[in-house]
């Protein structure tokens, strides 16, 4: 029931932003041809891979020492550590050509932004992210599977939020000093830019001078060649 509840939390967050951004969209962009089908394929791959990860987790022996705290505390602490490592992993995906071309490029390819983009990643990137997760969470820290699940739900909910196509009210923009907002992440996906605002937590971007705050200008996302979704899965773009 523990994992079911976490899944319901993330699905509820996704459903909320998916509905709101269709009723009150911030920007109107043309949707990449074939995006819905490709997104469905990616999500199916992710669901299968999640089950594989579950079995791998319990078959690997960690070398670290498990924390003697409750799952929520352990999960939150692990997320802080994971988000720091993930910040640098994300920067590598942009700076190192093979990582960009074969792992991360697909995520930046859509010509629109909405909550679905949070999960729109090449299957190879999912595997790479999992290897980082296994290395940090299991081999080094040896945290519980429950703590990892909590950390992933925190990450997932924040990713859904800042990829969503909503415009925050002015009084809520102060959130951008703590967590990345949708308008901040638009800058990360901006056509021809694809830099700054790498972490869901503004802390890491602030510390390493990669934080950027939005102006009032219209932002176009994706690549100059809007193209189709499926070629990115086959490395044809």
N, C-alpha and C positions, 0 to 999 in steps of 0.2 A: 504493500500500500504506500510505502514511503516514496518509491520511484514513480508510482502512478500519480501521487499528489504533485510531485515536482513537474511531471509531464503536463498535468492539467494547468499548473501555473503558467508554464511557458506557452501552451496552446491558447490560454485565455489572453495573455498579453499580445500574442500574435493576432488573434481574432479582433481584439479591441482596436489596434492600430490599423489593421487591414480594413476594417469597416469605417473608421474615422477618416482615413486618408481618401476614401472614395466619396464620402459625403462632403468633406471640406479639404480638398487637395491644395497643397501649397503651390506647386508648379505643375504645368501640363507639358508633358514630353511625349513624343511618339514612342510606343513600345516596340522594342526590337523584334523583328520577324522571327517567329518560332520560339519566343521566350517562354511562353507558358508550358509548351511541351518539354523543352529543355529543363525548365525549373522542376517539373514533375519527375523527370528522370533523375535529376540531381538529388532530390529529396528522397526518392526511393533508394538510391545508392547509399545515402546517408543513414537511412533507417536500417538497412542491411549491415552497414559497417558498424553502427552502434552496437548491434548484437554481437558482432565479432569482437569488438573492443571489450564488451562485458566479460566474455570468456577469456580473452587474453589477460585481462587485469588480474583475474584470480589464479592464473597459471604462472604468472611471473613472480619471482621472489625478489622483494625489495632489499636494498642494502641500508636503507635509512632507518630511522626510529619513528614509529607512529606517535602522534601527539596524544596525550592523555586528557583530551577535552571533549566536549560534546560535538556532535556532527555539525551543527550550525556554526559554531566558533571555528572548528577545524576547516570547514568549507570556506568560510569568509577569509580566514588567514591564508589558506591555500590560493584563493582567488587573487589576493593581493600579490602574492609571489608569482603566480602564473601570468597575471596581467603585465607584470614588469618584463618577464621573459618574452611574452607574446608581443610586447611593444617592439622589442629589438628584432624578433622574428619577422614582424610585419615590415620593419624598415629594410631588412635583408631581402624580402620578397620584392621590394621596389628597387633596391640598389644593385642587386646581383642579377644579371640578365637571365641565366637559366631558371632561377626561382620565379622571376617575373613572367617569363615566356611560357613555362610549362606548369606553373602552379597558380599564380595569382592573377594573370592577365584576364582570364575569363570573368572573374568577379567584377572587374572594372569595365567590361565591354557593354553592358546595357545602356541604352540611350535614355533611360528613365530611372527614377528612384522610387522605390516603395519598400514596404517591410519585407517583401519576398527576397530582395537582394541580399539580405542578411545571410540567407542560406544558399545563395546562388554561387557555388564554388566548384571548381573542377574536382572530380573524385581524387585525383592525385594530391591536391591540396588538403583534402580531408585526411588522407593517409599521413601526409607530412605533419599536419597539426596533431594527429594522434600520437605520432612518434615523439613529438615534443612533450605532449601530455604524459605519456608513459615514462619518459626519461625523468621528468621533474617529479611527477606525482608518485610514481611507483618505485623507481630505482633509487632516486635520491632522497625523497622525503617519506616514502612509504605511507602516504595518507590512505584513509579508508575509501572504498568505492562510494560510500554515501557522501563523503566530503567532496570528492571529485564531481559527483552528480550535482551537488549544490553549487559548486563553482561554475560548472558548465551552464546551469540555469541562470545564474547571475549574468554570466557572459552573454548568453543567448538573449535574455530580456533587454540588456543594454544595446546589443547589436540590432535587435528589432526596432528599438526606439530610435537610434540615430540613423538608421537607414529609411525610416518611414517618411512619407511625403506629407508632412504636416508642418504648419507654421506655429511656433509657440507664441503665446501672448507675451507682451513686453515684460510683464512682471515675472514671468517664468524663465526668462533668458539668463537669469543669474545662475541657473542650473549649469550653464556652460563652464562655470569655474570649478565644477565638481565632476560632472560627467559630460561626455560629448553630446551635443544636441544635433538634431537633423540638419539645421542650417550650417553648423560647423562641418559636419561630415560631407555636405555637398561640396565644400571646398576640396576635400580629399579626393572626391570623384570627378572634380571639374575637368572638362576636356582640355588636354594639353598640360595639366598640372600633376595630378595624382601624387601629391605629397602633402605633408603636414597632417596633424590630427590623426595619429596612428592608433591611439589607444582609446577604448571606451572611457577610461579614467583620465580626466584632464591633467591629473597630477604628473604623469610621466612625460607628456608632451610639454608641460610647463617647465619641468626640471631640465629637459634636454633641448629646450628652445625650438620645439617644432609645433607649438600651439599656434593656431590662427583663428581669428574671430571674423564672422561674416560681415560684409558690407551690404548695401541695399541693392547691389546690381543683380541682374538675372544670371543664373549659372547654368551652363549647358554641361551635361555629363556624358560619359562614354568616350568613344573614339570618333575621329572625323568620318571614318567609314562605318556607318551605322550597321550595315550588313545584316547577317543572320546569326542566330544564337548557336546553332549546331556546329558550324565549322570550328568554334573555339574548343569544343570537346575533342575534336580530332586534330587539333594543332594545325589547322589550315588557315589560320589568321595570324 
